[in-house]
Amino acid sequence: MKSFSHSFTVKASDLDVQGHVNNVTYLQWVQDVAVAHWLEVSSEEIRDRFTWVVIRHEIDYKREAYEGDDIEARTWVGKRTKVTWDRHTEIRRGEDLIVKARTVWCLLDRERMRPAKISEEIESLLS
């Protein structure tokens, strides 16, 4: 499977009262890298016809991250059904695995706002 990644540095606004990255921030990063991947591989025409919604998140918190840490978020797709697709994400600081996540996304037809079948065209963009 093709993977996609982007890198960034932890900001002070990403932290919680304990001084490390807030759990909600990790969830935002998981979503952000998935959306960035979709924007990278899809055309405006496809995005006008389809969108994705999350129906499930599973997150394992392995280590803590702190302000100033350089982070890489990497994502790729896994198992799929007719209308859903598992997306895996790893958030790392160098070799350290910080967060591992599996998110189930459902493809929606934008016009009807109903689940849409994942076509070969869409599959070819992500796998």
C-alpha angles and dihedrals in degrees: 000000000000114000131205129202143176133188133219142155124254111252128208089250089062092065132095129213091280090062097247132097112297117242090236089056091057089053090051090051090051090054094042095055091047092052092045089052092051091048090049096053104031131075125234088248092058092044089052089056101038142031135178129234128191117242099171140016127193116183130181114196108209105167140357127258126207141201111291095023114138108232134193119199114197126184139181137166126253134172118007140189128199092285107009135065131193114229121196124206134187122191113199141180101206106304093342115105105219102172135007118194142178117198127184113217126192121210113230131198102232095212096053097024088223130122113282129206113256102242127207087253092060093040090055090055095058108028 
